[in-house]
């Protein structure tokens, strides 16, 4: 899998540059993932971040874990980096005088939580403390992203996907993540120190499957649709407001050497 997407070729094709590693809150090398499917740990409930719940590792992808909260359904899985501070070994919550909570949408009566907790932990394989990472990477001092820089980013609507992306805009400490070859429905703003964005080459280091770009052409505003790179001045016979856009160019499909396997064009 992985299609045949090559950042090397793609960066040359697009004339773009990769956001430098120091822009990101990620380790110089991806954190080692020693977790195994079935292991249990403590995790913040993503839908109710003040509660700490029991989660089971239901899958592994690169440096990330696919987690499911015990007592929840299988429709609310979430992904966390192994060095996330939102996951802890079992026992951590109580050690800090907290109480383990049922997940939002606990499928049983709330009164059965204590018994459920007892049973879910009984005989469970608990992820050993030594495979957790001591801390998250340091926060870079400032937002040093620039518009146009390329990166790899989690598609938050389909968080199992990591995809090629471009910085579309900057807004203080925030970065607009736009997905290459998709028209904007998946774009989002995040803080520059978000753990959902990675430097170019991250997936190839972790063994994650980087999605190829979509096939929907979105042309840079500054270039319009003109191949000469100008913004387009009126051509003879053209009405005002119809500045040199080649007919049909909006619908242009990108067919690059990077293939299009994986995401599906759904
Ligand atoms: N075909 C699905 C998945 C789209 C994924 C887009 N990402 C990779 C930016 C859909 O259209 O929802």
Boltz pocket constraint, residues with backbone or C-beta under 6 A from the ligand:
constraints:
  - pocket:
      binder: B
      contacts: [[A, 155], [A, 158], [A, 161], [A, 163], [A, 179], [A, 182], [A, 186], [A, 211], [A, 212], [A, 263], [A, 264], [A, 265], [A, 266]]
      max_distance: 6.0
